[in-house]
Amino acid sequence: MIGVLLVGILVLVVGGCVCVVWADRGGPRWTRAVAAATIGAGRVLRSYQKSQRREVSGGGVDGD
């Protein structure tokens, strides 16, 4: 069951990456919408990871 979930997530990620490349090359309008959602999700995850690192380091300046 967990394997099916992980494969589903992998398919969504790969599909999102394909849409980003396709939209950059001038694909249909729906690929631009999926690409924007994919890029937005990546930014959210990146900011979440940064906040998690700050919490682990004690909230101070960690020298990045």
C-alpha positions as CSV (number, residue, x, y, z in Angstrom):
1,M,0.0,0.0,0.0
2,I,2.8,2.5,0.9
3,G,4.6,1.5,-2.3
4,V,1.6,2.4,-4.4
5,L,1.4,5.8,-2.6
6,L,5.1,6.5,-3.2
7,V,4.8,5.5,-6.9
8,G,1.8,7.9,-7.2
9,I,3.8,10.7,-5.7
10,L,6.8,10.0,-8.0
11,V,4.5,10.0,-11.0
12,L,3.1,13.4,-10.0
13,V,6.6,14.9,-9.5
14,V,7.9,13.6,-12.8
15,G,4.7,14.8,-14.5
16,G,5.1,18.2,-13.0
17,C,8.8,18.4,-14.1
18,V,7.7,17.5,-17.6
19,C,5.1,20.2,-17.6
20,V,7.7,22.8,-16.5
21,V,10.0,21.9,-19.4
22,W,7.1,21.7,-21.9
23,A,5.6,25.0,-20.8
24,D,9.1,26.7,-21.1
25,R,9.1,25.5,-24.7
26,G,5.7,27.0,-25.4
27,G,3.3,24.2,-24.6
28,P,-0.4,24.5,-24.2
29,R,-2.0,26.7,-21.6
30,W,-2.8,23.8,-19.2
31,T,0.9,22.9,-19.0
32,R,1.7,26.5,-17.9
33,A,-0.8,26.1,-15.1
34,V,0.6,22.8,-14.0
35,A,4.1,24.2,-14.3
36,A,3.2,27.2,-12.1
37,A,1.7,24.9,-9.5
38,T,4.8,22.7,-9.5
39,I,7.2,25.6,-9.1
40,G,5.0,27.0,-6.3
41,A,5.0,23.7,-4.5
42,G,8.8,23.6,-4.8
43,R,9.1,27.0,-3.3
44,V,6.8,26.1,-0.4
45,L,8.8,23.0,0.3
46,R,12.0,24.9,0.2
47,S,10.8,27.5,2.6
48,Y,9.5,24.8,4.9
49,Q,12.9,23.0,4.9
50,K,14.6,26.3,5.7
51,S,12.3,26.9,8.7
52,Q,12.9,23.3,9.9
53,R,16.7,23.9,9.8
54,R,16.3,27.1,11.8
55,E,14.3,25.3,14.4
56,V,16.9,22.5,14.7
57,S,19.8,25.0,15.0
58,G,18.1,26.8,17.8
59,G,16.7,29.7,15.9
60,G,20.0,31.7,15.7
61,V,22.0,32.7,12.7
62,D,23.5,29.5,11.3
63,G,25.9,31.1,8.9
64,D,24.3,30.3,5.6
